[in-house]
């Protein structure tokens, strides 16, 4: 479950609700409600399943 980092939005989304893609500064999804960028990191389990963790630092990676 992801939570939109836009504090005035704060909507919660399941992985199936969002479109994770790369706009050049890392993986992110756009909140379907407010359009805010929410960065994520991708992990692969031992079973080969892809999972995503939401990045909490703002801004992520020291970039804007
Ligand atoms: Zn939002």
PDB file of the backbone (N, CA, C, O) and the ligand in Angstrom, with CONECT records:
HET     ZN  A 101       1
ATOM      1  N   UNK A   1       0.854  -1.205   0.000  1.00  0.00           N
ATOM      2  CA  UNK A   1       0.000   0.000   0.000  1.00  0.00           C
ATOM      3  C   UNK A   1       0.883   1.245   0.000  1.00  0.00           C
ATOM      4  O   UNK A   1       1.844   1.332   0.763  1.00  0.00           O
ATOM      5  N   UNK A   2       0.555   2.193  -0.847  1.00  0.00           N
ATOM      6  CA  UNK A   2       1.273   3.455  -0.902  1.00  0.00           C
ATOM      7  C   UNK A   2       0.384   4.570  -0.349  1.00  0.00           C
ATOM      8  O   UNK A   2      -0.843   4.494  -0.417  1.00  0.00           O
ATOM      9  N   UNK A   3       1.020   5.598   0.194  1.00  0.00           N
ATOM     10  CA  UNK A   3       0.288   6.774   0.645  1.00  0.00           C
ATOM     11  C   UNK A   3       0.826   7.984  -0.101  1.00  0.00           C
ATOM     12  O   UNK A   3       2.033   8.224  -0.095  1.00  0.00           O
ATOM     13  N   UNK A   4      -0.034   8.739  -0.732  1.00  0.00           N
ATOM     14  CA  UNK A   4       0.400   9.931  -1.462  1.00  0.00           C
ATOM     15  C   UNK A   4       1.141  10.864  -0.521  1.00  0.00           C
ATOM     16  O   UNK A   4       0.668  11.163   0.575  1.00  0.00           O
ATOM     17  N   UNK A   5       2.318  11.323  -0.963  1.00  0.00           N
ATOM     18  CA  UNK A   5       3.135  12.162  -0.084  1.00  0.00           C
ATOM     19  C   UNK A   5       2.635  13.608  -0.044  1.00  0.00           C
ATOM     20  O   UNK A   5       3.097  14.398   0.780  1.00  0.00           O
ATOM     21  N   UNK A   6       1.719  13.951  -0.904  1.00  0.00           N
ATOM     22  CA  UNK A   6       1.107  15.274  -0.851  1.00  0.00           C
ATOM     23  C   UNK A   6       0.204  15.319   0.379  1.00  0.00           C
ATOM     24  O   UNK A   6      -0.834  14.659   0.422  1.00  0.00           O
ATOM     25  N   UNK A   7       0.611  16.108   1.382  1.00  0.00           N
ATOM     26  CA  UNK A   7      -0.076  16.034   2.661  1.00  0.00           C
ATOM     27  C   UNK A   7      -1.527  16.466   2.596  1.00  0.00           C
ATOM     28  O   UNK A   7      -2.344  16.015   3.399  1.00  0.00           O
ATOM     29  N   UNK A   8      -1.857  17.329   1.655  1.00  0.00           N
ATOM     30  CA  UNK A   8      -3.257  17.735   1.546  1.00  0.00           C
ATOM     31  C   UNK A   8      -4.082  16.705   0.790  1.00  0.00           C
ATOM     32  O   UNK A   8      -5.301  16.841   0.683  1.00  0.00           O
ATOM     33  N   UNK A   9      -3.435  15.687   0.273  1.00  0.00           N
ATOM     34  CA  UNK A   9      -4.128  14.599  -0.425  1.00  0.00           C
ATOM     35  C   UNK A   9      -4.111  13.370   0.470  1.00  0.00           C
ATOM     36  O   UNK A   9      -5.137  12.999   1.041  1.00  0.00           O
ATOM     37  N   UNK A  10      -2.941  12.734   0.594  1.00  0.00           N
ATOM     38  CA  UNK A  10      -2.792  11.614   1.519  1.00  0.00           C
ATOM     39  C   UNK A  10      -3.574  10.376   1.134  1.00  0.00           C
ATOM     40  O   UNK A  10      -3.820   9.514   1.978  1.00  0.00           O
ATOM     41  N   UNK A  11      -3.972  10.270  -0.129  1.00  0.00           N
ATOM     42  CA  UNK A  11      -4.751   9.103  -0.558  1.00  0.00           C
ATOM     43  C   UNK A  11      -3.893   7.846  -0.496  1.00  0.00           C
ATOM     44  O   UNK A  11      -2.673   7.907  -0.648  1.00  0.00           O
ATOM     45  N   UNK A  12      -4.530   6.731  -0.275  1.00  0.00           N
ATOM     46  CA  UNK A  12      -3.825   5.455  -0.231  1.00  0.00           C
ATOM     47  C   UNK A  12      -4.138   4.660  -1.484  1.00  0.00           C
ATOM     48  O   UNK A  12      -5.274   4.632  -1.956  1.00  0.00           O
ATOM     49  N   UNK A  13      -3.111   4.018  -2.009  1.00  0.00           N
ATOM     50  CA  UNK A  13      -3.240   3.287  -3.268  1.00  0.00           C
ATOM     51  C   UNK A  13      -2.595   1.918  -3.145  1.00  0.00           C
ATOM     52  O   UNK A  13      -1.566   1.744  -2.492  1.00  0.00           O
ATOM     53  N   UNK A  14      -3.217   0.976  -3.777  1.00  0.00           N
ATOM     54  CA  UNK A  14      -2.590  -0.337  -3.929  1.00  0.00           C
ATOM     55  C   UNK A  14      -1.723  -0.310  -5.194  1.00  0.00           C
ATOM     56  O   UNK A  14      -1.885   0.548  -6.061  1.00  0.00           O
ATOM     57  N   UNK A  15      -0.819  -1.253  -5.272  1.00  0.00           N
ATOM     58  CA  UNK A  15       0.060  -1.320  -6.438  1.00  0.00           C
ATOM     59  C   UNK A  15      -0.737  -1.372  -7.735  1.00  0.00           C
ATOM     60  O   UNK A  15      -0.335  -0.787  -8.741  1.00  0.00           O
ATOM     61  N   UNK A  16      -1.872  -2.076  -7.709  1.00  0.00           N
ATOM     62  CA  UNK A  16      -2.676  -2.220  -8.925  1.00  0.00           C
ATOM     63  C   UNK A  16      -3.388  -0.923  -9.318  1.00  0.00           C
ATOM     64  O   UNK A  16      -3.913  -0.815 -10.426  1.00  0.00           O
ATOM     65  N   UNK A  17      -3.409   0.061  -8.413  1.00  0.00           N
ATOM     66  CA  UNK A  17      -4.098   1.328  -8.699  1.00  0.00           C
ATOM     67  C   UNK A  17      -3.211   2.321  -9.440  1.00  0.00           C
ATOM     68  O   UNK A  17      -3.715   3.268 -10.042  1.00  0.00           O
ATOM     69  N   UNK A  18      -1.909   2.118  -9.405  1.00  0.00           N
ATOM     70  CA  UNK A  18      -0.992   3.146  -9.897  1.00  0.00           C
ATOM     71  C   UNK A  18      -0.139   2.616 -11.035  1.00  0.00           C
ATOM     72  O   UNK A  18       0.012   1.407 -11.210  1.00  0.00           O
ATOM     73  N   UNK A  19       0.414   3.540 -11.803  1.00  0.00           N
ATOM     74  CA  UNK A  19       1.268   3.216 -12.937  1.00  0.00           C
ATOM     75  C   UNK A  19       2.696   3.627 -12.587  1.00  0.00           C
ATOM     76  O   UNK A  19       3.026   4.813 -12.591  1.00  0.00           O
ATOM     77  N   UNK A  20       3.536   2.647 -12.286  1.00  0.00           N
ATOM     78  CA  UNK A  20       4.916   2.944 -11.906  1.00  0.00           C
ATOM     79  C   UNK A  20       5.778   2.986 -13.158  1.00  0.00           C
ATOM     80  O   UNK A  20       5.786   2.055 -13.963  1.00  0.00           O
ATOM     81  N   UNK A  21       6.505   4.090 -13.302  1.00  0.00           N
ATOM     82  CA  UNK A  21       7.347   4.260 -14.473  1.00  0.00           C
ATOM     83  C   UNK A  21       8.507   5.169 -14.110  1.00  0.00           C
ATOM     84  O   UNK A  21       8.609   5.649 -12.982  1.00  0.00           O
ATOM     85  N   UNK A  22       9.380   5.399 -15.083  1.00  0.00           N
ATOM     86  CA  UNK A  22      10.578   6.191 -14.814  1.00  0.00           C
ATOM     87  C   UNK A  22      10.537   7.452 -15.661  1.00  0.00           C
ATOM     88  O   UNK A  22      10.495   7.377 -16.889  1.00  0.00           O
ATOM     89  N   UNK A  23      10.550   8.611 -15.010  1.00  0.00           N
ATOM     90  CA  UNK A  23      10.562   9.880 -15.741  1.00  0.00           C
ATOM     91  C   UNK A  23      11.966  10.460 -15.800  1.00  0.00           C
ATOM     92  O   UNK A  23      12.130  11.636 -16.127  1.00  0.00           O
ATOM     93  N   UNK A  24      12.976   9.666 -15.494  1.00  0.00           N
ATOM     94  CA  UNK A  24      14.353  10.105 -15.631  1.00  0.00           C
ATOM     95  C   UNK A  24      15.088  10.295 -14.324  1.00  0.00           C
ATOM     96  O   UNK A  24      16.316  10.386 -14.315  1.00  0.00           O
ATOM     97  N   UNK A  25      14.365  10.355 -13.221  1.00  0.00           N
ATOM     98  CA  UNK A  25      15.012  10.524 -11.913  1.00  0.00           C
ATOM     99  C   UNK A  25      14.681   9.358 -11.002  1.00  0.00           C
ATOM    100  O   UNK A  25      14.742   9.484  -9.779  1.00  0.00           O
ATOM    101  N   UNK A  26      14.334   8.239 -11.582  1.00  0.00           N
ATOM    102  CA  UNK A  26      14.009   7.070 -10.788  1.00  0.00           C
ATOM    103  C   UNK A  26      12.547   6.694 -10.939  1.00  0.00           C
ATOM    104  O   UNK A  26      11.745   7.426 -11.519  1.00  0.00           O
ATOM    105  N   UNK A  27      12.229   5.531 -10.401  1.00  0.00           N
ATOM    106  CA  UNK A  27      10.865   5.025 -10.527  1.00  0.00           C
ATOM    107  C   UNK A  27       9.916   5.843  -9.670  1.00  0.00           C
ATOM    108  O   UNK A  27      10.249   6.240  -8.554  1.00  0.00           O
ATOM    109  N   UNK A  28       8.744   6.086 -10.201  1.00  0.00           N
ATOM    110  CA  UNK A  28       7.734   6.830  -9.452  1.00  0.00           C
ATOM    111  C   UNK A  28       6.367   6.487  -9.994  1.00  0.00           C
ATOM    112  O   UNK A  28       6.230   5.908 -11.072  1.00  0.00           O
ATOM    113  N   UNK A  29       5.356   6.857  -9.225  1.00  0.00           N
ATOM    114  CA  UNK A  29       3.995   6.845  -9.773  1.00  0.00           C
ATOM    115  C   UNK A  29       3.388   8.207  -9.492  1.00  0.00           C
ATOM    116  O   UNK A  29       3.754   8.886  -8.532  1.00  0.00           O
ATOM    117  N   UNK A  30       2.463   8.588 -10.341  1.00  0.00           N
ATOM    118  CA  UNK A  30       1.706   9.831 -10.145  1.00  0.00           C
ATOM    119  C   UNK A  30       0.430   9.488  -9.406  1.00  0.00           C
ATOM    120  O   UNK A  30      -0.308   8.585  -9.801  1.00  0.00           O
ATOM    121  N   UNK A  31       0.179  10.204  -8.347  1.00  0.00           N
ATOM    122  CA  UNK A  31      -1.050   9.974  -7.596  1.00  0.00           C
ATOM    123  C   UNK A  31      -2.251  10.147  -8.529  1.00  0.00           C
ATOM    124  O   UNK A  31      -2.391  11.207  -9.138  1.00  0.00           O
ATOM    125  N   UNK A  32      -3.118   9.145  -8.662  1.00  0.00           N
ATOM    126  CA  UNK A  32      -4.289   9.272  -9.543  1.00  0.00           C
ATOM    127  C   UNK A  32      -5.242  10.385  -9.099  1.00  0.00           C
ATOM    128  O   UNK A  32      -6.038  10.871  -9.902  1.00  0.00           O
ATOM    129  N   UNK A  33      -5.168  10.789  -7.842  1.00  0.00           N
ATOM    130  CA  UNK A  33      -6.067  11.821  -7.315  1.00  0.00           C
ATOM    131  C   UNK A  33      -5.515  13.221  -7.571  1.00  0.00           C
ATOM    132  O   UNK A  33      -6.225  14.070  -8.109  1.00  0.00           O
ATOM    133  N   UNK A  34      -4.259  13.477  -7.196  1.00  0.00           N
ATOM    134  CA  UNK A  34      -3.731  14.845  -7.258  1.00  0.00           C
ATOM    135  C   UNK A  34      -2.562  14.998  -8.233  1.00  0.00           C
ATOM    136  O   UNK A  34      -2.150  16.120  -8.525  1.00  0.00           O
ATOM    137  N   UNK A  35      -2.028  13.902  -8.733  1.00  0.00           N
ATOM    138  CA  UNK A  35      -0.950  14.002  -9.704  1.00  0.00           C
ATOM    139  C   UNK A  35       0.436  14.174  -9.115  1.00  0.00           C
ATOM    140  O   UNK A  35       1.401  14.320  -9.864  1.00  0.00           O
ATOM    141  N   UNK A  36       0.568  14.161  -7.775  1.00  0.00           N
ATOM    142  CA  UNK A  36       1.880  14.318  -7.149  1.00  0.00           C
ATOM    143  C   UNK A  36       2.781  13.139  -7.501  1.00  0.00           C
ATOM    144  O   UNK A  36       2.330  12.001  -7.629  1.00  0.00           O
ATOM    145  N   UNK A  37       4.077  13.446  -7.654  1.00  0.00           N
ATOM    146  CA  UNK A  37       5.045  12.380  -7.888  1.00  0.00           C
ATOM    147  C   UNK A  37       5.348  11.676  -6.571  1.00  0.00           C
ATOM    148  O   UNK A  37       5.642  12.316  -5.562  1.00  0.00           O
ATOM    149  N   UNK A  38       5.272  10.364  -6.599  1.00  0.00           N
ATOM    150  CA  UNK A  38       5.617   9.555  -5.429  1.00  0.00           C
ATOM    151  C   UNK A  38       6.677   8.560  -5.868  1.00  0.00           C
ATOM    152  O   UNK A  38       6.418   7.678  -6.687  1.00  0.00           O
ATOM    153  N   UNK A  39       7.879   8.712  -5.311  1.00  0.00           N
ATOM    154  CA  UNK A  39       8.986   7.860  -5.737  1.00  0.00           C
ATOM    155  C   UNK A  39       8.941   6.513  -5.034  1.00  0.00           C
ATOM    156  O   UNK A  39       8.514   6.409  -3.884  1.00  0.00           O
ATOM    157  N   UNK A  40       9.388   5.490  -5.743  1.00  0.00           N
ATOM    158  CA  UNK A  40       9.425   4.136  -5.196  1.00  0.00           C
ATOM    159  C   UNK A  40      10.750   3.478  -5.574  1.00  0.00           C
ATOM    160  O   UNK A  40      11.428   3.901  -6.510  1.00  0.00           O
ATOM    161  N   UNK A  41      11.095   2.457  -4.841  1.00  0.00           N
ATOM    162  CA  UNK A  41      12.217   1.601  -5.218  1.00  0.00           C
ATOM    163  C   UNK A  41      11.667   0.208  -5.483  1.00  0.00           C
ATOM    164  O   UNK A  41      10.675  -0.214  -4.889  1.00  0.00           O
ATOM    165  N   UNK A  42      12.330  -0.488  -6.384  1.00  0.00           N
ATOM    166  CA  UNK A  42      11.865  -1.814  -6.784  1.00  0.00           C
ATOM    167  C   UNK A  42      12.779  -2.875  -6.184  1.00  0.00           C
ATOM    168  O   UNK A  42      14.001  -2.725  -6.166  1.00  0.00           O
ATOM    169  N   UNK A  43      12.180  -3.925  -5.704  1.00  0.00           N
ATOM    170  CA  UNK A  43      12.933  -5.065  -5.179  1.00  0.00           C
ATOM    171  C   UNK A  43      12.404  -6.330  -5.826  1.00  0.00           C
ATOM    172  O   UNK A  43      11.247  -6.417  -6.239  1.00  0.00           O
ATOM    173  N   UNK A  44      13.291  -7.299  -5.899  1.00  0.00           N
ATOM    174  CA  UNK A  44      12.892  -8.594  -6.439  1.00  0.00           C
ATOM    175  C   UNK A  44      13.036  -9.633  -5.340  1.00  0.00           C
ATOM    176  O   UNK A  44      14.103  -9.752  -4.737  1.00  0.00           O
ATOM    177  N   UNK A  45      11.993 -10.376  -5.075  1.00  0.00           N
ATOM    178  CA  UNK A  45      12.062 -11.417  -4.050  1.00  0.00           C
ATOM    179  C   UNK A  45      12.804 -12.627  -4.601  1.00  0.00           C
ATOM    180  O   UNK A  45      13.089 -12.707  -5.796  1.00  0.00           O
ATOM    181  N   UNK A  46      13.111 -13.560  -3.720  1.00  0.00           N
ATOM    182  CA  UNK A  46      13.807 -14.772  -4.164  1.00  0.00           C
ATOM    183  C   UNK A  46      12.956 -15.582  -5.129  1.00  0.00           C
ATOM    184  O   UNK A  46      13.478 -16.370  -5.917  1.00  0.00           O
ATOM    185  N   UNK A  47      11.652 -15.387  -5.064  1.00  0.00           N
ATOM    186  CA  UNK A  47      10.762 -16.091  -5.991  1.00  0.00           C
ATOM    187  C   UNK A  47      10.669 -15.378  -7.332  1.00  0.00           C
ATOM    188  O   UNK A  47       9.980 -15.841  -8.241  1.00  0.00           O
ATOM    189  N   UNK A  48      11.369 -14.240  -7.456  1.00  0.00           N
ATOM    190  CA  UNK A  48      11.346 -13.505  -8.710  1.00  0.00           C
ATOM    191  C   UNK A  48      10.184 -12.543  -8.825  1.00  0.00           C
ATOM    192  O   UNK A  48       9.930 -11.988  -9.894  1.00  0.00           O
ATOM    193  N   UNK A  49       9.475 -12.344  -7.720  1.00  0.00           N
ATOM    194  CA  UNK A  49       8.347 -11.421  -7.728  1.00  0.00           C
ATOM    195  C   UNK A  49       8.850 -10.005  -7.477  1.00  0.00           C
ATOM    196  O   UNK A  49       9.715  -9.793  -6.627  1.00  0.00           O
ATOM    197  N   UNK A  50       8.306  -9.030  -8.217  1.00  0.00           N
ATOM    198  CA  UNK A  50       8.718  -7.643  -8.036  1.00  0.00           C
ATOM    199  C   UNK A  50       7.853  -6.983  -6.971  1.00  0.00           C
ATOM    200  O   UNK A  50       6.627  -7.091  -6.996  1.00  0.00           O
ATOM    201  N   UNK A  51       8.502  -6.304  -6.039  1.00  0.00           N
ATOM    202  CA  UNK A  51       7.777  -5.550  -5.027  1.00  0.00           C
ATOM    203  C   UNK A  51       8.310  -4.122  -5.026  1.00  0.00           C
ATOM    204  O   UNK A  51       9.426  -3.864  -5.478  1.00  0.00           O
ATOM    205  N   UNK A  52       7.512  -3.209  -4.522  1.00  0.00           N
ATOM    206  CA  UNK A  52       7.880  -1.794  -4.522  1.00  0.00           C
ATOM    207  C   UNK A  52       7.760  -1.211  -3.124  1.00  0.00           C
ATOM    208  O   UNK A  52       6.800  -1.488  -2.404  1.00  0.00           O
ATOM    209  N   UNK A  53       8.742  -0.402  -2.748  1.00  0.00           N
ATOM    210  CA  UNK A  53       8.693   0.326  -1.484  1.00  0.00           C
ATOM    211  C   UNK A  53       8.628   1.813  -1.795  1.00  0.00           C
ATOM    212  O   UNK A  53       9.319   2.295  -2.693  1.00  0.00           O
ATOM    213  N   UNK A  54       7.820   2.523  -1.074  1.00  0.00           N
ATOM    214  CA  UNK A  54       7.731   3.960  -1.297  1.00  0.00           C
ATOM    215  C   UNK A  54       8.922   4.657  -0.650  1.00  0.00           C
ATOM    216  O   UNK A  54       9.306   4.334   0.474  1.00  0.00           O
ATOM    217  N   UNK A  55       9.499   5.611  -1.364  1.00  0.00           N
ATOM    218  CA  UNK A  55      10.622   6.387  -0.848  1.00  0.00           C
ATOM    219  C   UNK A  55      10.082   7.484   0.063  1.00  0.00           C
ATOM    220  O   UNK A  55       9.206   8.249  -0.340  1.00  0.00           O
ATOM    221  N   UNK A  56      10.594   7.565   1.278  1.00  0.00           N
ATOM    222  CA  UNK A  56      10.044   8.522   2.242  1.00  0.00           C
ATOM    223  C   UNK A  56      10.783   9.857   2.262  1.00  0.00           C
ATOM    224  O   UNK A  56      10.201  10.879   2.627  1.00  0.00           O
ATOM    225  N   UNK A  57      12.078   9.859   1.867  1.00  0.00           N
ATOM    226  CA  UNK A  57      12.838  11.107   1.943  1.00  0.00           C
ATOM    227  C   UNK A  57      12.299  12.133   0.944  1.00  0.00           C
ATOM    228  O   UNK A  57      11.873  11.770  -0.153  1.00  0.00           O
ATOM    229  N   UNK A  58      12.317  13.377   1.312  1.00  0.00           N
ATOM    230  CA  UNK A  58      11.879  14.447   0.418  1.00  0.00           C
ATOM    231  C   UNK A  58      12.951  15.517   0.343  1.00  0.00           C
ATOM    232  O   UNK A  58      13.340  16.045   1.385  1.00  0.00           O
ATOM    233  N   UNK A  59      13.448  15.863  -0.833  1.00  0.00           N
ATOM    234  CA  UNK A  59      13.188  15.126  -2.061  1.00  0.00           C
ATOM    235  C   UNK A  59      14.062  13.876  -2.098  1.00  0.00           C
ATOM    236  O   UNK A  59      15.102  13.847  -1.440  1.00  0.00           O
ATOM    237  N   UNK A  60      13.678  12.847  -2.843  1.00  0.00           N
ATOM    238  CA  UNK A  60      14.476  11.625  -2.890  1.00  0.00           C
ATOM    239  C   UNK A  60      15.796  11.860  -3.613  1.00  0.00           C
ATOM    240  O   UNK A  60      15.858  12.632  -4.570  1.00  0.00           O
ATOM    241  N   UNK A  61      16.829  11.206  -3.163  1.00  0.00           N
ATOM    242  CA  UNK A  61      18.133  11.224  -3.824  1.00  0.00           C
ATOM    243  C   UNK A  61      18.712  12.636  -3.919  1.00  0.00           C
ATOM    244  O   UNK A  61      19.589  12.876  -4.749  1.00  0.00           O
ATOM    245  N   UNK A  62      18.258  13.557  -3.108  1.00  0.00           N
ATOM    246  CA  UNK A  62      18.792  14.901  -3.146  1.00  0.00           C
ATOM    247  C   UNK A  62      18.432  15.676  -4.385  1.00  0.00           C
ATOM    248  O   UNK A  62      18.987  16.749  -4.623  1.00  0.00           O
ATOM    249  N   UNK A  63      17.517  15.165  -5.180  1.00  0.00           N
ATOM    250  CA  UNK A  63      17.132  15.856  -6.416  1.00  0.00           C
ATOM    251  C   UNK A  63      15.752  16.474  -6.246  1.00  0.00           C
ATOM    252  O   UNK A  63      15.011  16.179  -5.309  1.00  0.00           O
ATOM    253  N   UNK A  64      15.448  17.338  -7.190  1.00  0.00           N
ATOM    254  CA  UNK A  64      14.107  17.896  -7.183  1.00  0.00           C
ATOM    255  C   UNK A  64      13.374  17.417  -8.392  1.00  0.00           C
ATOM    256  O   UNK A  64      12.211  17.770  -8.589  1.00  0.00           O
TER     257      UNK A  64
HETATM  258 ZN    ZN A 101      -2.311  12.584  -4.045  1.00  0.00          ZN
END
